[in-house]
Amino acid sequence: MVPAILGRESELAAMDRLLEAARRRPAGILLTGEPGMGKTTLWSAGVAAAQEAGFGVLRAQPAAEEAGWGFATLAELLDAAPAGALGGLPGPQRLALEIALLRADPAGVAPDQRAIALATASLLRALAQERPLLVAVDDLQWLDPATASVLAFALRRLGAPFGLLATQRSGAQQALTLGLEKSWPEGSLERLTVGPLTLGALHRLFVERLGFSFQHLTLVRIRELSGGNAFYALEIARELRRAGSLPATGDPLPLPETLGELLRVRLERLPAATRQTLILVAAAGVTTKATLAAALAVDPVVALDPASRAGIVDATGGLVRFRHPLLASAVLADAGEAELREAHRRLADGSTNPEARARHLGLAAPGRRWMQPASPRTGWGSGPRRSSARAPCRTWPTIRS
């Protein structure tokens, strides 16, 4: 079943139109908006609807930490391709794509970029001819340059009906890099801005997710403070429930001064071992349970269980990722420099991917200048991270040396 989405009727109707159009011609939707507005929720609903409608779906959710890895997102996209799909490609194209996806030994020869792009276009064309195809990319702005170049080539030259569903943060320029608006027929790619939720949608969101809601005036104040951002509104509602009482009319809500501090307070309620493990997950962006197990002296599933139950991370399957990037930003903003270097060192020790290992070793090097992640409406800036005097480095008693 496609999950119920609250207050987004126009966006859902647009995705229905996308799936209908994608059976006849290239068609796409780009969902834009600030973090927390619900782009990923809508994207996930579109993916689920496509699967229920019989589409073949190639999906990927790139992370900022992977933006420098060559073909990282392409590998994730094509991971869902049917087994043996590459077997129908011409020999040079198949070999080039297998090398790019780390499925074949390069034997000292770097794969030709043109051959990889041609192979990707041929593969997508073959898949689209078998059944309707949807290419779905969440957080388009984090595409690695190699994947962006290959997708730009392949999607412009596919020559078969297919759908594209993508999200990106407001102000990002990656969609222009793909060049689809210039190469596709006018009106084929629709841009939708995911804006603030209405009061009615917030009320239904609280009832659906938390099992309760608030009186009208409190809803108005929550909407004003959160800017109608679903993620922030839920965090505010959770904090009000924890406080156990509501302020009188006209009194301020009993919340930290910034929304960034609100997230930090929520994370600090977790056990110490869980918070330590979350630093590794945040530093990695998206990691595997196997990588975490190689860095930890405890079972990562056990260590992350409190965070999973609190809805902070998703640890289903073999991957571990934060349910929202702002939670990862809160973890990184609260960590000391020495602590982050140690986390990257341990991730390097546990990684089997050469590019990931090299990246983590570079970030673990002494003298690395760490910058505090900028995030809208949280009160965090772009200056240096907290010094060790303000945020002392925690010890790692449960981490193997």
C-alpha positions as CSV (number, residue, x, y, z in Angstrom):
1,M,0.0,0.0,0.0
2,V,1.1,3.6,-0.8
3,P,1.5,5.4,2.6
4,A,-1.0,8.2,3.3
5,I,0.5,11.7,2.7
6,L,-1.1,14.6,4.5
7,G,-1.7,18.0,3.0
8,R,0.1,17.2,-0.3
9,E,-2.9,16.5,-2.6
10,S,-1.6,18.6,-5.5
11,E,1.9,17.0,-5.4
12,L,0.4,13.5,-5.3
13,A,-1.9,14.3,-8.2
14,A,1.1,15.5,-10.2
15,M,2.9,12.2,-9.5
16,D,-0.1,10.3,-10.8
17,R,0.1,12.3,-14.0
18,L,3.8,11.6,-14.2
19,L,3.2,7.8,-14.1
20,E,0.5,8.1,-16.8
21,A,2.7,10.2,-19.0
22,A,5.8,8.1,-18.5
23,R,4.1,5.2,-20.3
24,R,4.1,7.2,-23.5
25,R,7.1,9.6,-23.4
26,P,9.9,10.9,-21.2
27,A,8.4,12.8,-18.3
28,G,9.8,14.0,-15.0
29,I,9.1,15.8,-11.7
30,L,11.6,17.7,-9.6
31,L,10.5,18.3,-6.0
32,T,12.3,21.2,-4.5
33,G,12.1,22.8,-1.0
34,E,14.1,23.3,2.2
35,P,15.2,20.4,4.4
36,G,12.3,18.9,6.4
37,M,9.5,20.0,4.2
38,G,8.6,16.4,3.2
39,K,10.3,16.0,-0.2
40,T,11.6,12.6,0.7
41,T,8.3,11.4,2.0
42,L,6.6,12.4,-1.3
43,W,9.5,10.8,-3.3
44,S,9.0,7.6,-1.4
45,A,5.3,7.6,-2.0
46,G,5.9,8.2,-5.7
47,V,8.4,5.2,-5.8
48,A,5.8,3.0,-4.0
49,A,3.0,4.1,-6.4
50,A,5.2,3.3,-9.4
51,Q,6.0,-0.2,-8.1
52,E,2.3,-0.8,-7.5
53,A,1.6,0.3,-11.0
54,G,4.0,-2.2,-12.5
55,F,6.9,0.1,-13.2
56,G,10.5,-1.1,-12.9
57,V,12.1,1.3,-10.5
58,L,15.8,2.3,-10.3
59,R,16.3,4.3,-7.1
60,A,19.1,6.0,-5.3
61,Q,19.5,8.3,-2.3
62,P,23.0,9.9,-2.5
63,A,24.5,11.5,0.6
64,A,26.7,14.6,0.9
65,E,29.5,12.4,2.2
66,E,29.4,10.3,-1.1
67,A,29.5,13.2,-3.5
68,G,33.2,12.8,-4.2
69,W,33.0,9.0,-4.9
70,G,33.2,8.1,-8.6
71,F,29.9,6.5,-9.8
72,A,28.6,6.0,-6.2
73,T,25.0,6.9,-7.1
74,L,25.2,5.0,-10.5
75,A,26.1,1.9,-8.6
76,E,23.1,2.3,-6.2
77,L,20.7,3.0,-9.1
78,L,21.7,0.0,-11.1
79,D,21.9,-2.3,-8.1
80,A,18.1,-3.0,-8.7
81,A,18.5,-3.9,-12.3
82,P,17.5,-7.5,-13.1
83,A,20.3,-10.1,-12.8
84,G,22.0,-10.6,-16.1
85,A,20.7,-7.2,-17.5
86,L,24.3,-6.2,-18.3
87,G,24.8,-9.4,-20.3
88,G,22.9,-8.0,-23.3
89,L,25.3,-5.0,-23.7
90,P,28.1,-5.0,-26.3
91,G,31.3,-6.3,-24.9
92,P,33.2,-3.0,-24.5
93,Q,30.2,-1.2,-23.0
94,R,29.6,-4.1,-20.6
95,L,33.2,-4.2,-19.4
96,A,33.4,-0.4,-19.0
97,L,30.2,-0.4,-16.9
98,E,31.2,-3.4,-14.8
99,I,34.5,-1.7,-14.0
100,A,32.7,1.5,-13.0
101,L,30.4,-0.4,-10.8
102,L,33.4,-2.3,-9.2
103,R,32.1,-5.6,-10.6
104,A,35.1,-6.3,-12.7
105,D,38.9,-5.9,-12.4
106,P,40.1,-2.8,-14.3
107,A,43.4,-4.6,-15.0
108,G,45.2,-1.3,-14.8
109,V,43.1,0.4,-17.5
110,A,40.6,3.1,-16.5
111,P,37.2,2.7,-18.1
112,D,36.3,5.1,-20.9
113,Q,33.7,7.6,-19.7
114,R,32.0,7.6,-23.1
115,A,31.7,3.8,-23.0
116,I,30.1,4.0,-19.5
117,A,27.6,6.6,-20.7
118,L,26.7,4.6,-23.8
119,A,26.3,1.4,-21.7
120,T,24.1,3.2,-19.2
121,A,21.9,4.5,-22.0
122,S,21.7,1.1,-23.6
123,L,20.8,-0.6,-20.3
124,L,18.1,1.9,-19.4
125,R,16.7,1.7,-22.9
126,A,16.5,-2.1,-22.7
127,L,14.8,-2.0,-19.3
128,A,12.3,0.6,-20.5
129,Q,11.3,-1.6,-23.4
130,E,10.6,-4.5,-21.1
131,R,8.2,-2.5,-18.9
132,P,7.5,1.1,-17.8
133,L,10.6,2.5,-16.1
134,L,11.0,5.1,-13.3
135,V,14.4,6.5,-12.4
136,A,14.2,8.0,-8.9
137,V,16.9,10.1,-7.2
138,D,16.4,11.6,-3.8
139,D,18.7,14.7,-3.0
140,L,19.8,15.3,-6.5
141,Q,22.3,17.9,-5.3
142,W,24.5,15.2,-3.8
143,L,25.1,13.3,-7.1
144,D,28.8,12.6,-7.6
145,P,30.0,14.4,-10.8
146,A,30.7,11.1,-12.6
147,T,27.2,9.8,-12.1
148,A,25.7,13.2,-13.0
149,S,27.6,13.3,-16.3
150,V,26.6,9.7,-17.2
151,L,22.9,10.3,-16.3
152,A,22.8,13.6,-18.3
153,F,24.1,11.7,-21.3
154,A,21.8,8.6,-20.9
155,L,18.6,10.4,-20.0
156,R,18.9,12.8,-22.9
157,R,19.4,9.9,-25.4
158,L,17.2,7.2,-24.0
159,G,14.8,7.3,-26.9
160,A,12.1,5.4,-25.0
161,P,9.3,6.4,-22.6
162,F,10.3,6.6,-19.0
163,G,9.8,8.6,-15.8
164,L,12.2,10.6,-13.7
165,L,11.3,11.5,-10.1
166,A,13.9,13.6,-8.2
167,T,14.2,15.9,-5.2
168,Q,16.7,18.6,-4.5
169,R,17.1,21.3,-1.8
170,S,16.1,24.8,-2.6
171,G,18.9,26.7,-4.3
172,A,20.8,23.7,-5.6
173,Q,21.9,23.6,-9.2
174,Q,22.4,19.9,-9.9
175,A,19.2,19.6,-12.0
176,L,20.6,22.2,-14.5
177,T,23.8,20.1,-14.7
178,L,21.7,17.2,-16.0
179,G,20.4,19.6,-18.7
180,L,17.0,18.0,-19.0
181,E,15.1,21.2,-19.1
182,K,17.0,22.2,-22.3
183,S,17.0,18.8,-24.0
184,W,13.5,17.5,-23.3
185,P,10.4,18.9,-25.0
186,E,8.8,21.8,-23.2
187,G,6.6,20.8,-20.3
188,S,8.2,17.3,-19.9
189,L,10.0,18.2,-16.7
190,E,7.7,19.7,-14.0
191,R,9.2,21.6,-11.0
192,L,7.1,21.5,-7.8
193,T,8.0,23.5,-4.7
194,V,7.1,21.6,-1.5
195,G,6.0,24.4,0.8
196,P,4.8,24.8,4.4
197,L,2.0,22.6,5.7
198,T,-1.4,24.1,6.5
199,L,-2.8,24.0,10.0
200,G,-5.2,21.3,9.1
201,A,-2.4,19.2,7.6
202,L,-0.3,19.7,10.8
203,H,-3.2,18.6,12.9
204,R,-3.6,15.4,10.9
205,L,0.2,14.9,10.9
206,F,0.3,14.9,14.7
207,V,-2.7,12.6,15.0
208,E,-1.2,10.2,12.4
209,R,2.4,10.1,13.7
210,L,2.0,10.9,17.4
211,G,-1.5,9.9,18.3
212,F,-2.5,13.3,19.6
213,S,-2.8,16.9,18.5
214,F,-3.2,20.4,20.0
215,Q,-5.8,23.2,20.3
216,H,-6.0,25.7,17.5
217,L,-3.9,28.5,19.1
218,T,-1.1,26.1,20.0
219,L,-1.2,24.7,16.4
220,V,-0.9,28.3,15.1
221,R,2.2,28.9,17.3
222,I,3.8,25.6,16.3
223,R,3.3,26.5,12.7
224,E,4.8,29.9,13.2
225,L,7.9,28.5,15.0
226,S,8.4,25.6,12.5
227,G,7.6,27.6,9.4
228,G,5.2,24.8,8.5
229,N,8.2,22.5,8.2
230,A,6.9,18.9,8.9
231,F,10.1,17.7,10.5
232,Y,10.5,20.7,12.8
233,A,6.8,20.7,13.7
234,L,7.1,17.0,14.8
235,E,10.2,17.7,16.9
236,I,8.4,20.6,18.6
237,A,5.3,18.4,19.3
238,R,7.4,15.7,20.8
239,E,9.1,18.2,23.1
240,L,5.8,19.6,24.2
241,R,4.5,16.2,25.0
242,R,7.6,15.4,27.0
243,A,7.2,18.7,28.9
244,G,3.8,17.4,30.0
245,S,1.9,20.7,30.0
246,L,1.2,23.6,27.6
247,P,1.8,27.2,28.3
248,A,-1.0,29.7,28.9
249,T,-2.2,31.7,25.9
250,G,0.4,34.3,25.1
251,D,3.3,32.6,27.0
252,P,6.2,31.3,25.0
253,L,6.4,27.6,24.2
254,P,8.7,25.7,26.7
255,L,11.4,25.0,24.1
256,P,15.1,25.5,23.6
257,E,16.1,28.8,22.0
258,T,16.8,27.3,18.6
259,L,15.5,24.3,16.7
260,G,19.1,23.1,16.4
261,E,19.3,22.9,20.2
262,L,15.9,21.1,20.2
263,L,17.4,18.3,18.1
264,R,20.5,18.3,20.3
265,V,18.5,17.8,23.5
266,R,16.7,14.9,21.9
267,L,19.9,13.2,20.9
268,E,21.5,13.7,24.4
269,R,18.7,11.6,25.9
270,L,20.1,8.5,24.2
271,P,22.6,6.2,25.9
272,A,26.3,7.1,25.6
273,A,27.1,4.0,23.5
274,T,24.3,4.9,21.1
275,R,25.5,8.5,20.7
276,Q,29.0,7.2,20.0
277,T,27.8,4.9,17.3
278,L,25.7,7.8,15.8
279,I,28.9,9.8,15.3
280,L,30.3,7.1,13.1
281,V,27.0,6.9,11.1
282,A,26.9,10.7,10.7
283,A,30.5,10.9,9.6
284,A,29.9,8.1,7.1
285,G,26.6,9.6,5.7
286,V,25.3,6.1,4.8
287,T,27.2,3.1,6.1
288,T,26.7,-0.6,6.5
289,K,26.3,-2.7,9.6
290,A,29.4,-4.7,8.5
291,T,31.5,-1.5,8.5
292,L,30.2,-0.5,11.9
293,A,30.8,-3.9,13.3
294,A,34.4,-3.7,12.1
295,A,34.9,-0.5,14.1
296,L,32.9,-1.3,17.2
297,A,33.5,-3.9,19.9
298,V,29.7,-4.2,20.3
299,D,26.9,-5.3,17.9
300,P,25.9,-2.1,16.0
301,V,22.3,-3.3,15.9
302,V,22.2,-3.4,19.7
303,A,24.0,-0.1,20.1
304,L,21.6,1.6,17.6
305,D,18.4,0.1,18.9
306,P,17.5,3.1,21.1
307,A,18.0,5.4,18.1
308,S,16.0,3.1,15.9
309,R,13.1,3.0,18.3
310,A,13.2,6.8,18.6
311,G,12.9,7.2,14.9
312,I,16.4,8.7,14.5
313,V,18.1,6.1,12.3
314,D,16.9,3.4,9.9
315,A,18.8,0.2,10.4
316,T,16.7,-2.2,8.4
317,G,18.5,-4.3,5.9
318,G,22.3,-4.0,5.6
319,L,22.5,-0.2,5.5
320,V,22.3,2.3,8.3
321,R,21.3,5.9,7.7
322,F,19.7,8.8,9.5
323,R,16.0,9.2,8.9
324,H,16.6,12.9,8.3
325,P,19.8,14.7,7.3
326,L,19.2,17.4,10.0
327,L,19.6,14.8,12.7
328,A,23.0,13.9,11.2
329,S,23.9,17.5,11.2
330,A,23.0,17.9,14.8
331,V,25.3,14.9,15.7
332,L,28.2,16.4,13.7
333,A,27.7,19.9,15.2
334,D,27.9,18.6,18.7
335,A,31.1,16.4,18.2
336,G,34.6,17.7,19.0
337,E,37.3,17.8,16.3
338,A,39.4,15.1,17.9
339,E,36.3,12.9,18.2
340,L,35.4,13.3,14.5
341,R,39.0,12.5,13.4
342,E,38.8,9.3,15.6
343,A,35.5,8.4,14.0
344,H,36.9,8.8,10.5
345,R,39.9,6.7,11.4
346,R,37.8,3.9,12.6
347,L,35.6,4.1,9.6
348,A,38.7,3.9,7.4
349,D,39.8,0.8,9.3
350,G,36.4,-0.8,8.8
351,S,35.8,0.1,5.2
352,T,36.3,-2.3,2.3
353,N,35.7,0.4,-0.4
354,P,39.1,2.0,-1.5
355,E,37.5,5.4,-2.2
356,A,35.7,5.5,1.1
357,R,38.8,4.4,3.0
358,A,40.9,7.1,1.3
359,R,38.3,9.8,2.1
360,H,38.1,8.8,5.8
361,L,41.8,8.7,6.1
362,G,42.0,12.2,4.7
363,L,39.4,13.4,7.1
364,A,41.1,11.7,10.1
365,A,44.4,13.5,9.3
366,P,45.7,16.0,12.0
367,G,45.2,19.6,11.2
368,R,41.9,19.1,9.3
369,R,39.8,22.2,9.7
370,W,36.3,21.1,10.5
371,M,33.4,23.4,9.6
372,Q,30.1,23.5,11.3
373,P,27.3,22.4,8.9
374,A,24.9,25.2,7.9
375,S,21.3,24.3,8.2
376,P,18.2,26.5,7.8
377,R,16.2,27.5,10.9
378,T,18.3,25.6,13.4
379,G,20.5,28.4,14.7
380,W,23.7,26.8,13.5
381,G,26.2,28.9,11.5
382,S,29.0,28.2,9.1
383,G,31.9,29.0,11.4
384,P,34.3,26.5,13.1
385,R,32.9,23.7,15.2
386,R,32.8,23.9,18.9
387,S,36.3,23.9,20.4
388,S,37.3,21.0,22.6
389,A,36.8,23.3,25.6
390,R,33.1,23.7,24.9
391,A,32.5,20.2,23.6
392,P,35.0,17.8,25.2
393,C,35.9,14.8,23.2
394,R,34.1,11.7,24.6
395,T,36.1,8.6,25.2
396,W,35.4,5.5,23.2
397,P,35.3,2.8,25.8
398,T,33.3,0.4,23.6
399,I,35.4,0.9,20.5
400,R,38.1,-1.5,19.5
401,S,41.6,-0.1,19.0
